[in-house]
């Protein structure tokens, strides 16, 4: 490894990497530089091996472009059932992903609530910020059956490096279920956050004037939802249109392909082009699914 690895370039996500995760990457980053002429992109994501998956290769620091095996890369993975507002940084090894709830990345927030997603419509918020989310993940790891000595040692090392105090009984209710915390977002002045129907999903965070005076049409008929969303978009209310679109998706994920054109337009009107890209990436997962009714 080179004696003086370059400084980490914070460009993994469409907002500044929250400090707790940035520290984790800072610790792993130098190990990716084998010598002054070689960078192993895999070491950044596998240094901790256990539960952390950044799905990213950062761009090369100035002067190190020749050491990189290729250009910056973003997996941009959005699991089934999830919406683009969930940005993953880890997984639990059972089809459940861990990541931030980021309804408005253009705000450039320095931290975000952490949720589990990918197994059911919406997501379950398990921590109010990244540091608490990482501690939850390590605590979850300690609850695994047949935990290897290597994994137990790794959990202890990460906890020490980040000054965390994981425990197998932490964040678990007396009957053994994961503790779910309320979704609390920093809402800027002049903005609104409208929760999803029945508390499912991240809801919509946007400037107040992007919301219509009334909420979206509450209908199980797809044609009604599409007509209502189109009318709201035409009237200049993309936040309310997005609200209705995401509620319809959570009711029946098989409607994704029908909702997609208006969903893309809502993000475009709200100035969230990175989310339109994520929608395009996940389209193949939903093609061919049959609606529930």
N, C-alpha and C positions, 0 to 999 in steps of 0.2 A: 504493500500500500504506500502511496506517496506520502512523504512526511508532512506535506502541507496541502491537504485536499482543498478544492475550491469551496467557496461559500455556497450554501444551498440556495437555489432559486425557487422562491415561493410562487409556483404557478400551477400547482396540482389541481386547484379547484377554481371556480369562477368567483372567488372571494378570498380574502386573506385566510390562510390556514389557522384555525383556532390555536392559541398558544400551547395547550396541553398536547395536541397531536403534533404541532410543529416541533416541540421538544423531542418527541419520539422519533420523528424523522431526522432531526439534527443529530441524534445519537447514532442512528443507523447509517446516515448519509456517507460519512468517511469510509465505511467498510466497503462501499461500492467501488472505490477507486483502488484498483489492484496496484497500479504504478502510474507513472506520469503519462503513460500512453494508452491505458486501457481502463474503461469504465464498464462494470458489470451491472446492467440495469436490473437484473433479477435480484441482486442483493438488497436493493432498497425495499422491495416488497416482501422479501423472505427473511430478512435479518431476524425478525422476531418469530416468524414461522407460524405462530399460534394465534389464530383469530384475526390477524391484521391483513388487510388486502386493499391497497391504495388504488389498484387498477390503473396506475398511471406511471409513465416515465417522464420526468421533468425535462424541460429544455436544457440544453447544455449551457453551463456558465461561460461567460466571455473567455475566450482563449482555450477552451476545452472541447471545442466542437469536433476536433479530429479524434478525440478519445471515445466519443460516443458511438455505439453500434448503429445508430439510426436516428431519425428525428424524434421529437417529443411525441408521446402517444397517450391517448385517453381511451380507456375501455368504455367509459360512459354507459356502464351496465345499469339497466333499470329492471329489477326483477318483476315477475308476474305479480299482478295485483297492485303494484306500486305506481305512483305518478312521478313525473320529473322533479317534483319538489323534494323528493328523498334522495340524498346524495350519499352513497355508501363510502365507508372507510374500513369496514371489517365484516366478518361473518362468524357464525357460531358453528359451522360445520354440519348443520342439519337442514339447510335450505332457507334458513333465516339470516337476513342481512342486518347489519348495524350501520347507521348513518345519521346524518343531520336532517332536520326538517328545515328547509330553506325556501319559504314561499316567495321571497323577493330578493334574489341574489344581487340585484343592482344596488341594494342598500349597502353592500360591502361590510356586513356585520362581522365583528371579531369573534363571536361564538354563537352557537345555535343549540336548540334542544336536540337530544339524541333519541332515536326511535328504533324499534325493531320492525322490519317489513319484509314482504316477499312470500308470506304464507297465507294471508287473508286480506280482504279489502281494507284499505286504510293502513294505518300503522299504529303501533303501541309505543307511546312515549315512555321511556324508562329513566331519563335523566334530564335535568334542566340545562346542562352544559357539557362540554366535551370531557372535562376532567372527571365529573361524576359518571359520565358514560363509560369511560375507560375503566374506572373502578368497578362499575357494574359488570363489564365484560370479564374482568379478572375474577370477580366473585363467582360469576357463572362458571368460569373454567374450573374453579375449585369444587363446584358441585357435581362435576362430571364423574361418572362411575369409571373405575379402573384408570384413574389419572396416572400417567407415567411419571416416574421420577424426573425425567427430563422436562416434561411440561410443568410440573410443580416447581422445579428450579427456575424455569423461564418466567413463570408468573411472579415468583418472588423477585427476580431480577428486574423485570419491568416495573413492578410496584415500587421497588427501591429507587430506580432511576427517575420515576415520576412522583415520588413521595406520596404514594397511595397506600391505602390500608384495606385491601380486599379481604373478605371473609365469606365462607360458604353460606352463612345464614343471612348475609346482607341483601337487602332489596327483595326479600321474599316474605310473603304474608304468612301468618301462622298456619294456614292450611296448605302452604307449599306453592302458591302461585306467585308469579312475578308481580312486584309492585308496579303499578302504573301511575305516573304523575301527570298533572294537568299540562296541557300545551300552553306555555306562556311565551308570547312573542313580544319583542320590543316594537311597539307601534308608533312610528313617528307622528309628529303633529301634522294634522291634515290628512292622515291615512286612516284606514279601517281594516280590521280583520274580521271576516265572517267565517265562523266555523262551518265545517261540512255538515250535511244532514245527518242527524242521529249521532253526531260527534265522530263520524268516520272521515278519515283523511285529514290533510293539512289545512283545509279551508283555503280562503283567498285573502291575501294581504296586498293592498293596493291603495293608491290615492283615493280619497273619499269621492271625488267627482267622477271616478270610473265605475261607481256603483249606481244603479238605478234607484229611484225612490222606494220601489218595492223589490222583493226578492225574485228569484227565477221561478218559473212555473213548476209546481210540484206535480209531476205526472209520471206515470209508469209507461206511457206511450212514447216511443222513441220519436215518432213524427212530431208530436207536440213539443218535445224537448228541442229538437232541431229547429223547428220554426221559431220558437221563443228565443233561442240563442242567436239565430240569424237576425231577428228583429232587434235584440238588445245590442248586437254589434253594430248594426246600421244606425242605431240611435246614439252611439258613442258610449256605451256602457260595457266595456269588455270584462270588467271584474265580475259583474253579475252574470254575464254570459258564461264565463269560466266556472263560476260557482255551480250553475245548473249543469254544465257539461260534466264536471267532475262528480257531482252527485249521481248523474245518470251512469257514469262509468262504474262507480262503486256499487250501484244496484245490480249491474250486469256487465261484467268485463267484456262479454262477447260483442257489445255495442261499440267497442273501441274504433274499429275501422270506419263505422258510420259517423262517429263523433270527430274523427281526426281532422278533417278540413276546417271545421269551425274552431276546434281546439287550437290548431296552429295559428289561426287568425287572431284568436284571443290573446295568445302569448305575444304575437307580433304587435298588436295594438297596445299591449302593456309594456313593450320594450324588453322582452325576455327572449332574445333569439337563441340563447343557449338551450332553452327548454324546447324550442321547436326542433332543434337537432336531436335532442334526446327522444322526442316522440317518433321521429323518423327511424331511429335505431331500433325501437322496440316493436315497430309495426309487424315484422314477421311472426312474432309470438302470438299475435291475435288473429291473424288471417285464417279463416276457415272455422273459427269457433262458432258454435250455434247458440243463439240467444235462448235464455230460459223460457221466454214466451213470445 
